[in-house]
Amino acid sequence: MHAVEPQKQHQWLNKLVGKWTFESECSMGPDQPPSKFKGSEVVTSMGGLWIVAQGEGEMPEGGVGSTLMALGYDPQAERYVGSFVCSMMTHLWPYNGCLDADEKVLTLDSQGPHCTQPGMARYQDIITFVNDDHRILTSQFQADDGTWQHFMTGHYHRQN
């Protein structure tokens, strides 16, 4: 098998590599106040082709949760691909996404359990770089009427 050379899209992912802290706010329901929580994340590169982000943070209900995200770029599909798992649920979240024209926003589409009823729903995790040391992760799901409903925002700050 021939070694694969990282492309421009892989180099973009490497902007995520480093140690980060985050503060997030999550909507727990229409009649509940938003929950706030903090944590940290370490992002490493696998051969310049994949990034692996391992996070740990406070849970809104108490305790500590762990997350694991893997992201890469598939040149044949011309899409960013990956997955997300966490210690708070049993669903494996597959990612398939694209970068905006300004190369600041990566939108990752996924599908997972509907948050208010039985069945599955479409979700998006959106990574926006404010600058090299500050990024924002927003999460939203598609409601039955087709609109996107925002439910989580996390501000990540690089640690030096």
Summary of the structure (lengths in Angstrom):
residues: 160
radius of gyration: 15.9
end to end distance: 37.5
largest distance: 55.3
contacts: 428
relative contact order: 0.17
helix: 6%
strand: 61%
